[in-house]
């Protein structure tokens, strides 16, 4: 469940970032999307490392 939420947020932030770069007037959206993308990815990496349910290969 945790990874589904983090994955969905990463996809949403990535879409905002791409839209911000494509539409010149929405460059601020690209900046916000990029910051949120990096924050969510870092949070997922930190929290996922301590997840005992995660399968290690």
C-alpha positions as CSV (number, residue, x, y, z in Angstrom):
1,X,0.0,0.0,0.0
2,X,2.8,2.4,0.9
3,X,4.6,1.9,-2.4
4,X,1.4,2.4,-4.4
5,X,0.8,5.8,-2.8
6,X,4.5,6.9,-3.2
7,X,4.5,5.7,-6.8
8,X,1.2,7.5,-7.6
9,X,2.6,10.7,-6.1
10,X,5.8,10.4,-8.1
11,X,3.9,10.0,-11.3
12,X,1.7,13.0,-10.4
13,X,4.7,15.2,-9.6
14,X,6.5,14.1,-12.8
15,X,3.4,15.0,-14.8
16,X,3.3,18.5,-13.2
17,X,7.0,19.0,-14.0
18,X,6.6,18.0,-17.6
19,X,3.5,20.2,-18.0
20,X,5.4,23.1,-16.5
21,X,8.3,22.8,-18.9
22,X,6.0,22.3,-22.0
23,X,3.8,25.3,-21.2
24,X,6.1,28.3,-20.8
25,X,3.8,30.3,-18.7
26,X,3.6,27.6,-16.1
27,X,7.4,27.3,-15.4
28,X,6.6,27.7,-11.7
29,X,4.7,24.4,-11.9
30,X,7.8,22.7,-13.2
31,X,9.8,24.0,-10.2
32,X,7.2,22.9,-7.7
33,X,6.7,19.5,-9.4
34,X,10.4,18.9,-9.4
35,X,10.8,19.7,-5.7
36,X,7.8,17.6,-4.8
37,X,9.1,14.7,-7.0
38,X,12.5,14.8,-5.3
39,X,11.0,15.0,-1.9
40,X,8.6,12.1,-2.4
41,X,11.4,10.0,-3.9
42,X,13.6,10.7,-0.9
43,X,10.8,10.0,1.6
44,X,10.1,6.7,-0.2
45,X,13.7,5.7,-0.2
46,X,14.1,6.5,3.5
47,X,10.9,4.9,4.7
48,X,11.2,2.0,2.3
49,X,14.6,1.0,3.6
50,X,13.1,0.3,7.1
51,X,10.1,-1.6,5.7
52,X,10.3,-5.2,7.1
53,X,7.7,-6.4,4.6
54,X,9.8,-5.5,1.6
55,X,11.3,-8.5,-0.2
56,X,15.1,-8.4,-0.5
57,X,16.7,-10.1,-3.4
